[in-house]
Amino acid sequence: MPLRDQHSPPSAFDEAEQRWEAAGRPDVRRYGITVGPGRQTVWLDRPENRV
């Protein structure tokens, strides 16, 4: 894990990595994205399971 200043806020990548770890490090093929007017939704395994 890269080192960063302890006083700086976590980056979007740091947050995504933490969520990925918490989900058990799922394979990228288990993720999907639904795109509609004015929104995008990322999900794991099925659209109802938003991440």
Predicted model as a PDB file, atoms N, CA, C, CB and O in Angstrom, pLDDT in the B-factor column:
MODEL        1                                                                  
ATOM      1  N   MET A   1       0.848  -1.178   0.000  1.00 54.00           N  
ATOM      2  CA  MET A   1       0.000   0.000   0.000  1.00 54.00           C  
ATOM      3  C   MET A   1       0.891   1.239   0.000  1.00 54.00           C  
ATOM      4  CB  MET A   1      -0.963  -0.001   1.224  1.00 54.00           C  
ATOM      5  O   MET A   1       1.846   1.304   0.774  1.00 54.00           O  
ATOM      6  N   PRO A   2       0.600   2.223  -0.852  1.00 57.00           N  
ATOM      7  CA  PRO A   2       1.444   3.417  -0.914  1.00 57.00           C  
ATOM      8  C   PRO A   2       1.330   4.244   0.361  1.00 57.00           C  
ATOM      9  CB  PRO A   2       1.068   4.271  -2.124  1.00 57.00           C  
ATOM     10  O   PRO A   2       0.290   4.280   1.020  1.00 57.00           O  
ATOM     11  N   LEU A   3       2.419   4.896   0.677  1.00 59.00           N  
ATOM     12  CA  LEU A   3       2.434   5.772   1.838  1.00 59.00           C  
ATOM     13  C   LEU A   3       1.889   7.137   1.442  1.00 59.00           C  
ATOM     14  CB  LEU A   3       3.863   5.897   2.420  1.00 59.00           C  
ATOM     15  O   LEU A   3       2.110   7.603   0.325  1.00 59.00           O  
ATOM     16  N   ARG A   4       1.184   7.767   2.354  1.00 57.00           N  
ATOM     17  CA  ARG A   4       0.700   9.122   2.118  1.00 57.00           C  
ATOM     18  C   ARG A   4       0.682   9.861   3.442  1.00 57.00           C  
ATOM     19  CB  ARG A   4      -0.713   9.116   1.462  1.00 57.00           C  
ATOM     20  O   ARG A   4       0.762   9.249   4.508  1.00 57.00           O  
ATOM     21  N   ASP A   5       0.578  11.157   3.371  1.00 58.00           N  
ATOM     22  CA  ASP A   5       0.518  11.997   4.557  1.00 58.00           C  
ATOM     23  C   ASP A   5      -0.691  11.586   5.391  1.00 58.00           C  
ATOM     24  CB  ASP A   5       0.447  13.502   4.175  1.00 58.00           C  
ATOM     25  O   ASP A   5      -1.805  11.526   4.872  1.00 58.00           O  
ATOM     26  N   GLN A   6      -0.487  11.307   6.660  1.00 64.00           N  
ATOM     27  CA  GLN A   6      -1.571  10.853   7.524  1.00 64.00           C  
ATOM     28  C   GLN A   6      -2.650  11.910   7.718  1.00 64.00           C  
ATOM     29  CB  GLN A   6      -1.019  10.445   8.865  1.00 64.00           C  
ATOM     30  O   GLN A   6      -3.763  11.585   8.134  1.00 64.00           O  
ATOM     31  N   HIS A   7      -2.342  13.158   7.426  1.00 71.00           N  
ATOM     32  CA  HIS A   7      -3.306  14.231   7.626  1.00 71.00           C  
ATOM     33  C   HIS A   7      -4.093  14.548   6.360  1.00 71.00           C  
ATOM     34  CB  HIS A   7      -2.600  15.471   8.109  1.00 71.00           C  
ATOM     35  O   HIS A   7      -5.036  15.337   6.409  1.00 71.00           O  
ATOM     36  N   SER A   8      -3.730  13.958   5.245  1.00 75.00           N  
ATOM     37  CA  SER A   8      -4.468  14.230   4.011  1.00 75.00           C  
ATOM     38  C   SER A   8      -5.673  13.294   3.927  1.00 75.00           C  
ATOM     39  CB  SER A   8      -3.550  14.060   2.762  1.00 75.00           C  
ATOM     40  O   SER A   8      -5.627  12.169   4.425  1.00 75.00           O  
ATOM     41  N   PRO A   9      -6.745  13.760   3.299  1.00 80.00           N  
ATOM     42  CA  PRO A   9      -7.928  12.905   3.176  1.00 80.00           C  
ATOM     43  C   PRO A   9      -7.634  11.726   2.238  1.00 80.00           C  
ATOM     44  CB  PRO A   9      -9.142  13.724   2.654  1.00 80.00           C  
ATOM     45  O   PRO A   9      -6.780  11.838   1.358  1.00 80.00           O  
ATOM     46  N   PRO A  10      -8.327  10.606   2.416  1.00 78.00           N  
ATOM     47  CA  PRO A  10      -8.093   9.468   1.528  1.00 78.00           C  
ATOM     48  C   PRO A  10      -8.504   9.816   0.097  1.00 78.00           C  
ATOM     49  CB  PRO A  10      -8.868   8.226   2.022  1.00 78.00           C  
ATOM     50  O   PRO A  10      -9.456  10.564  -0.128  1.00 78.00           O  
ATOM     51  N   SER A  11      -7.780   9.268  -0.845  1.00 90.00           N  
ATOM     52  CA  SER A  11      -8.103   9.503  -2.252  1.00 90.00           C  
ATOM     53  C   SER A  11      -9.259   8.599  -2.667  1.00 90.00           C  
ATOM     54  CB  SER A  11      -6.864   9.255  -3.156  1.00 90.00           C  
ATOM     55  O   SER A  11      -9.607   7.656  -1.957  1.00 90.00           O  
ATOM     56  N   ALA A  12      -9.844   8.895  -3.814  1.00 87.00           N  
ATOM     57  CA  ALA A  12     -10.915   8.048  -4.346  1.00 87.00           C  
ATOM     58  C   ALA A  12     -10.396   6.630  -4.570  1.00 87.00           C  
ATOM     59  CB  ALA A  12     -11.475   8.635  -5.669  1.00 87.00           C  
ATOM     60  O   ALA A  12     -11.118   5.659  -4.347  1.00 87.00           O  
ATOM     61  N   PHE A  13      -9.145   6.512  -5.009  1.00 89.00           N  
ATOM     62  CA  PHE A  13      -8.561   5.184  -5.204  1.00 89.00           C  
ATOM     63  C   PHE A  13      -8.450   4.442  -3.871  1.00 89.00           C  
ATOM     64  CB  PHE A  13      -7.175   5.296  -5.868  1.00 89.00           C  
ATOM     65  O   PHE A  13      -8.757   3.252  -3.797  1.00 89.00           O  
ATOM     66  N   ASP A  14      -8.010   5.138  -2.816  1.00 91.00           N  
ATOM     67  CA  ASP A  14      -7.907   4.508  -1.495  1.00 91.00           C  
ATOM     68  C   ASP A  14      -9.257   3.969  -1.042  1.00 91.00           C  
ATOM     69  CB  ASP A  14      -7.367   5.509  -0.460  1.00 91.00           C  
ATOM     70  O   ASP A  14      -9.345   2.856  -0.524  1.00 91.00           O  
ATOM     71  N   GLU A  15     -10.302   4.756  -1.238  1.00 89.00           N  
ATOM     72  CA  GLU A  15     -11.643   4.337  -0.832  1.00 89.00           C  
ATOM     73  C   GLU A  15     -12.099   3.131  -1.658  1.00 89.00           C  
ATOM     74  CB  GLU A  15     -12.644   5.505  -0.986  1.00 89.00           C  
ATOM     75  O   GLU A  15     -12.652   2.176  -1.112  1.00 89.00           O  
ATOM     76  N   ALA A  16     -11.867   3.177  -2.974  1.00 86.00           N  
ATOM     77  CA  ALA A  16     -12.252   2.053  -3.833  1.00 86.00           C  
ATOM     78  C   ALA A  16     -11.504   0.785  -3.439  1.00 86.00           C  
ATOM     79  CB  ALA A  16     -11.983   2.387  -5.306  1.00 86.00           C  
ATOM     80  O   ALA A  16     -12.081  -0.302  -3.418  1.00 86.00           O  
ATOM     81  N   GLU A  17     -10.214   0.930  -3.127  1.00 91.00           N  
ATOM     82  CA  GLU A  17      -9.426  -0.230  -2.725  1.00 91.00           C  
ATOM     83  C   GLU A  17      -9.945  -0.813  -1.416  1.00 91.00           C  
ATOM     84  CB  GLU A  17      -7.949   0.150  -2.584  1.00 91.00           C  
ATOM     85  O   GLU A  17     -10.010  -2.033  -1.271  1.00 91.00           O  
ATOM     86  N   GLN A  18     -10.309   0.022  -0.482  1.00 92.00           N  
ATOM     87  CA  GLN A  18     -10.855  -0.458   0.795  1.00 92.00           C  
ATOM     88  C   GLN A  18     -12.168  -1.202   0.589  1.00 92.00           C  
ATOM     89  CB  GLN A  18     -11.066   0.715   1.761  1.00 92.00           C  
ATOM     90  O   GLN A  18     -12.400  -2.235   1.218  1.00 92.00           O  
ATOM     91  N   ARG A  19     -13.021  -0.692  -0.279  1.00 89.00           N  
ATOM     92  CA  ARG A  19     -14.298  -1.365  -0.563  1.00 89.00           C  
ATOM     93  C   ARG A  19     -14.062  -2.697  -1.261  1.00 89.00           C  
ATOM     94  CB  ARG A  19     -15.204  -0.469  -1.431  1.00 89.00           C  
ATOM     95  O   ARG A  19     -14.748  -3.677  -0.972  1.00 89.00           O  
ATOM     96  N   TRP A  20     -13.099  -2.743  -2.176  1.00 91.00           N  
ATOM     97  CA  TRP A  20     -12.759  -3.974  -2.884  1.00 91.00           C  
ATOM     98  C   TRP A  20     -12.246  -5.022  -1.902  1.00 91.00           C  
ATOM     99  CB  TRP A  20     -11.707  -3.701  -3.976  1.00 91.00           C  
ATOM    100  O   TRP A  20     -12.641  -6.187  -1.961  1.00 91.00           O  
ATOM    101  N   GLU A  21     -11.359  -4.595  -0.996  1.00 95.00           N  
ATOM    102  CA  GLU A  21     -10.835  -5.505   0.035  1.00 95.00           C  
ATOM    103  C   GLU A  21     -11.976  -6.020   0.909  1.00 95.00           C  
ATOM    104  CB  GLU A  21      -9.767  -4.791   0.910  1.00 95.00           C  
ATOM    105  O   GLU A  21     -12.043  -7.216   1.190  1.00 95.00           O  
ATOM    106  N   ALA A  22     -12.875  -5.132   1.344  1.00 93.00           N  
ATOM    107  CA  ALA A  22     -13.990  -5.514   2.213  1.00 93.00           C  
ATOM    108  C   ALA A  22     -14.938  -6.500   1.529  1.00 93.00           C  
ATOM    109  CB  ALA A  22     -14.762  -4.273   2.646  1.00 93.00           C  
ATOM    110  O   ALA A  22     -15.580  -7.312   2.195  1.00 93.00           O  
ATOM    111  N   ALA A  23     -15.024  -6.428   0.203  1.00 92.00           N  
ATOM    112  CA  ALA A  23     -15.896  -7.332  -0.557  1.00 92.00           C  
ATOM    113  C   ALA A  23     -15.222  -8.673  -0.838  1.00 92.00           C  
ATOM    114  CB  ALA A  23     -16.310  -6.678  -1.873  1.00 92.00           C  
ATOM    115  O   ALA A  23     -15.801  -9.524  -1.513  1.00 92.00           O  
ATOM    116  N   GLY A  24     -14.014  -8.870  -0.333  1.00 94.00           N  
ATOM    117  CA  GLY A  24     -13.315 -10.141  -0.528  1.00 94.00           C  
ATOM    118  C   GLY A  24     -12.458 -10.188  -1.779  1.00 94.00           C  
ATOM    119  O   GLY A  24     -12.126 -11.268  -2.269  1.00 94.00           O  
ATOM    120  N   ARG A  25     -12.098  -9.022  -2.300  1.00 96.00           N  
ATOM    121  CA  ARG A  25     -11.245  -8.895  -3.488  1.00 96.00           C  
ATOM    122  C   ARG A  25     -11.838  -9.605  -4.715  1.00 96.00           C  
ATOM    123  CB  ARG A  25      -9.858  -9.460  -3.190  1.00 96.00           C  
ATOM    124  O   ARG A  25     -11.162 -10.422  -5.341  1.00 96.00           O  
ATOM    125  N   PRO A  26     -13.095  -9.298  -5.060  1.00 96.00           N  
ATOM    126  CA  PRO A  26     -13.734  -9.979  -6.187  1.00 96.00           C  
ATOM    127  C   PRO A  26     -13.058  -9.689  -7.522  1.00 96.00           C  
ATOM    128  CB  PRO A  26     -15.183  -9.582  -6.266  1.00 96.00           C  
ATOM    129  O   PRO A  26     -12.484  -8.620  -7.731  1.00 96.00           O  
ATOM    130  N   ASP A  27     -13.140 -10.658  -8.407  1.00 96.00           N  
ATOM    131  CA  ASP A  27     -12.592 -10.526  -9.752  1.00 96.00           C  
ATOM    132  C   ASP A  27     -13.329  -9.420 -10.511  1.00 96.00           C  
ATOM    133  CB  ASP A  27     -12.691 -11.868 -10.515  1.00 96.00           C  
ATOM    134  O   ASP A  27     -14.525  -9.209 -10.311  1.00 96.00           O  
ATOM    135  N   VAL A  28     -12.614  -8.732 -11.367  1.00 93.00           N  
ATOM    136  CA  VAL A  28     -13.184  -7.605 -12.119  1.00 93.00           C  
ATOM    137  C   VAL A  28     -14.389  -8.037 -12.963  1.00 93.00           C  
ATOM    138  CB  VAL A  28     -12.113  -6.979 -13.024  1.00 93.00           C  
ATOM    139  O   VAL A  28     -15.267  -7.219 -13.236  1.00 93.00           O  
ATOM    140  N   ARG A  29     -14.445  -9.295 -13.376  1.00 95.00           N  
ATOM    141  CA  ARG A  29     -15.565  -9.759 -14.209  1.00 95.00           C  
ATOM    142  C   ARG A  29     -16.881  -9.810 -13.448  1.00 95.00           C  
ATOM    143  CB  ARG A  29     -15.259 -11.130 -14.772  1.00 95.00           C  
ATOM    144  O   ARG A  29     -17.936  -9.984 -14.058  1.00 95.00           O  
ATOM    145  N   ARG A  30     -16.840  -9.664 -12.136  1.00 96.00           N  
ATOM    146  CA  ARG A  30     -18.063  -9.670 -11.333  1.00 96.00           C  
ATOM    147  C   ARG A  30     -18.701  -8.287 -11.239  1.00 96.00           C  
ATOM    148  CB  ARG A  30     -17.766 -10.190  -9.940  1.00 96.00           C  
ATOM    149  O   ARG A  30     -19.823  -8.156 -10.751  1.00 96.00           O  
ATOM    150  N   TYR A  31     -18.000  -7.261 -11.697  1.00 95.00           N  
ATOM    151  CA  TYR A  31     -18.519  -5.895 -11.642  1.00 95.00           C  
ATOM    152  C   TYR A  31     -19.244  -5.539 -12.926  1.00 95.00           C  
ATOM    153  CB  TYR A  31     -17.388  -4.899 -11.385  1.00 95.00           C  
ATOM    154  O   TYR A  31     -18.914  -6.043 -14.000  1.00 95.00           O  
ATOM    155  N   GLY A  32     -20.237  -4.665 -12.808  1.00 95.00           N  
ATOM    156  CA  GLY A  32     -20.938  -4.150 -13.972  1.00 95.00           C  
ATOM    157  C   GLY A  32     -21.236  -2.688 -13.760  1.00 95.00           C  
ATOM    158  O   GLY A  32     -21.063  -2.154 -12.664  1.00 95.00           O  
ATOM    159  N   ILE A  33     -21.686  -2.047 -14.818  1.00 94.00           N  
ATOM    160  CA  ILE A  33     -22.073  -0.637 -14.729  1.00 94.00           C  
ATOM    161  C   ILE A  33     -23.338  -0.440 -15.551  1.00 94.00           C  
ATOM    162  CB  ILE A  33     -20.923   0.308 -15.229  1.00 94.00           C  
ATOM    163  O   ILE A  33     -23.462  -0.957 -16.661  1.00 94.00           O  
ATOM    164  N   THR A  34     -24.260   0.306 -14.995  1.00 95.00           N  
ATOM    165  CA  THR A  34     -25.482   0.671 -15.692  1.00 95.00           C  
ATOM    166  C   THR A  34     -25.442   2.173 -15.886  1.00 95.00           C  
ATOM    167  CB  THR A  34     -26.766   0.221 -14.905  1.00 95.00           C  
ATOM    168  O   THR A  34     -25.238   2.928 -14.936  1.00 95.00           O  
ATOM    169  N   VAL A  35     -25.640   2.603 -17.126  1.00 95.00           N  
ATOM    170  CA  VAL A  35     -25.575   4.021 -17.457  1.00 95.00           C  
ATOM    171  C   VAL A  35     -26.936   4.464 -17.977  1.00 95.00           C  
ATOM    172  CB  VAL A  35     -24.458   4.305 -18.506  1.00 95.00           C  
ATOM    173  O   VAL A  35     -27.523   3.824 -18.850  1.00 95.00           O  
ATOM    174  N   GLY A  36     -27.427   5.570 -17.427  1.00 94.00           N  
ATOM    175  CA  GLY A  36     -28.698   6.129 -17.860  1.00 94.00           C  
ATOM    176  C   GLY A  36     -28.596   7.641 -17.916  1.00 94.00           C  
ATOM    177  O   GLY A  36     -27.541   8.202 -17.620  1.00 94.00           O  
ATOM    178  N   PRO A  37     -29.667   8.298 -18.288  1.00 95.00           N  
ATOM    179  CA  PRO A  37     -29.642   9.754 -18.352  1.00 95.00           C  
ATOM    180  C   PRO A  37     -29.277  10.362 -16.991  1.00 95.00           C  
ATOM    181  CB  PRO A  37     -31.002  10.285 -18.823  1.00 95.00           C  
ATOM    182  O   PRO A  37     -30.014  10.220 -16.016  1.00 95.00           O  
ATOM    183  N   GLY A  38     -28.144  11.028 -16.949  1.00 93.00           N  
ATOM    184  CA  GLY A  38     -27.735  11.733 -15.754  1.00 93.00           C  
ATOM    185  C   GLY A  38     -27.189  10.889 -14.616  1.00 93.00           C  
ATOM    186  O   GLY A  38     -26.959  11.414 -13.527  1.00 93.00           O  
ATOM    187  N   ARG A  39     -26.972   9.584 -14.835  1.00 93.00           N  
ATOM    188  CA  ARG A  39     -26.426   8.771 -13.743  1.00 93.00           C  
ATOM    189  C   ARG A  39     -25.713   7.521 -14.245  1.00 93.00           C  
ATOM    190  CB  ARG A  39     -27.535   8.370 -12.792  1.00 93.00           C  
ATOM    191  O   ARG A  39     -26.000   7.001 -15.323  1.00 93.00           O  
ATOM    192  N   GLN A  40     -24.786   7.067 -13.436  1.00 94.00           N  
ATOM    193  CA  GLN A  40     -24.095   5.811 -13.668  1.00 94.00           C  
ATOM    194  C   GLN A  40     -24.119   5.051 -12.346  1.00 94.00           C  
ATOM    195  CB  GLN A  40     -22.620   6.037 -14.190  1.00 94.00           C  
ATOM    196  O   GLN A  40     -23.960   5.649 -11.282  1.00 94.00           O  
ATOM    197  N   THR A  41     -24.317   3.747 -12.409  1.00 93.00           N  
ATOM    198  CA  THR A  41     -24.334   2.922 -11.213  1.00 93.00           C  
ATOM    199  C   THR A  41     -23.374   1.757 -11.416  1.00 93.00           C  
ATOM    200  CB  THR A  41     -25.772   2.416 -10.897  1.00 93.00           C  
ATOM    201  O   THR A  41     -23.447   1.044 -12.417  1.00 93.00           O  
ATOM    202  N   VAL A  42     -22.476   1.574 -10.454  1.00 92.00           N  
ATOM    203  CA  VAL A  42     -21.555   0.438 -10.473  1.00 92.00           C  
ATOM    204  C   VAL A  42     -22.109  -0.602  -9.516  1.00 92.00           C  
ATOM    205  CB  VAL A  42     -20.088   0.863 -10.075  1.00 92.00           C  
ATOM    206  O   VAL A  42     -22.562  -0.264  -8.423  1.00 92.00           O  
ATOM    207  N   TRP A  43     -22.075  -1.878  -9.925  1.00 94.00           N  
ATOM    208  CA  TRP A  43     -22.620  -2.938  -9.101  1.00 94.00           C  
ATOM    209  C   TRP A  43     -21.725  -4.173  -9.126  1.00 94.00           C  
ATOM    210  CB  TRP A  43     -24.022  -3.295  -9.566  1.00 94.00           C  
ATOM    211  O   TRP A  43     -20.864  -4.323  -9.993  1.00 94.00           O  
ATOM    212  N   LEU A  44     -21.950  -5.048  -8.156  1.00 94.00           N  
ATOM    213  CA  LEU A  44     -21.196  -6.291  -8.016  1.00 94.00           C  
ATOM    214  C   LEU A  44     -22.175  -7.453  -8.094  1.00 94.00           C  
ATOM    215  CB  LEU A  44     -20.391  -6.323  -6.674  1.00 94.00           C  
ATOM    216  O   LEU A  44     -23.109  -7.543  -7.298  1.00 94.00           O  
ATOM    217  N   ASP A  45     -21.961  -8.330  -9.045  1.00 96.00           N  
ATOM    218  CA  ASP A  45     -22.763  -9.543  -9.280  1.00 96.00           C  
ATOM    219  C   ASP A  45     -24.136  -9.311  -9.865  1.00 96.00           C  
ATOM    220  CB  ASP A  45     -22.922 -10.271  -8.018  1.00 96.00           C  
ATOM    221  O   ASP A  45     -24.555 -10.077 -10.733  1.00 96.00           O  
ATOM    222  N   ARG A  46     -24.861  -8.287  -9.432  1.00 96.00           N  
ATOM    223  CA  ARG A  46     -26.186  -7.999  -9.980  1.00 96.00           C  
ATOM    224  C   ARG A  46     -26.515  -6.518  -9.765  1.00 96.00           C  
ATOM    225  CB  ARG A  46     -27.271  -8.909  -9.319  1.00 96.00           C  
ATOM    226  O   ARG A  46     -26.034  -5.920  -8.802  1.00 96.00           O  
ATOM    227  N   PRO A  47     -27.307  -5.931 -10.624  1.00 95.00           N  
ATOM    228  CA  PRO A  47     -27.603  -4.494 -10.538  1.00 95.00           C  
ATOM    229  C   PRO A  47     -28.175  -4.045  -9.190  1.00 95.00           C  
ATOM    230  CB  PRO A  47     -28.567  -4.125 -11.619  1.00 95.00           C  
ATOM    231  O   PRO A  47     -28.002  -2.888  -8.809  1.00 95.00           O  
ATOM    232  N   GLU A  48     -28.847  -4.931  -8.469  1.00 95.00           N  
ATOM    233  CA  GLU A  48     -29.428  -4.552  -7.185  1.00 95.00           C  
ATOM    234  C   GLU A  48     -28.360  -4.374  -6.103  1.00 95.00           C  
ATOM    235  CB  GLU A  48     -30.441  -5.597  -6.744  1.00 95.00           C  
ATOM    236  O   GLU A  48     -28.635  -3.781  -5.060  1.00 95.00           O  
ATOM    237  N   ASN A  49     -27.154  -4.878  -6.336  1.00 93.00           N  
ATOM    238  CA  ASN A  49     -26.071  -4.830  -5.355  1.00 93.00           C  
ATOM    239  C   ASN A  49     -25.094  -3.707  -5.716  1.00 93.00           C  
ATOM    240  CB  ASN A  49     -25.331  -6.196  -5.285  1.00 93.00           C  
ATOM    241  O   ASN A  49     -23.972  -3.961  -6.154  1.00 93.00           O  
ATOM    242  N   ARG A  50     -25.535  -2.478  -5.526  1.00 91.00           N  
ATOM    243  CA  ARG A  50     -24.717  -1.298  -5.871  1.00 91.00           C  
ATOM    244  C   ARG A  50     -23.516  -1.177  -4.957  1.00 91.00           C  
ATOM    245  CB  ARG A  50     -25.555  -0.015  -5.794  1.00 91.00           C  
ATOM    246  O   ARG A  50     -23.571  -1.522  -3.777  1.00 91.00           O  
ATOM    247  N   VAL A  51     -22.440  -0.683  -5.521  1.00 86.00           N  
ATOM    248  CA  VAL A  51     -21.219  -0.465  -4.729  1.00 86.00           C  
ATOM    249  C   VAL A  51     -20.794   0.982  -4.775  1.00 86.00           C  
ATOM    250  CB  VAL A  51     -20.081  -1.352  -5.230  1.00 86.00           C  
ATOM    251  O   VAL A  51     -19.788   1.350  -4.167  1.00 86.00           O  
TER     252      VAL A  51                                                      
ENDMDL                                                                          
END                                                                             
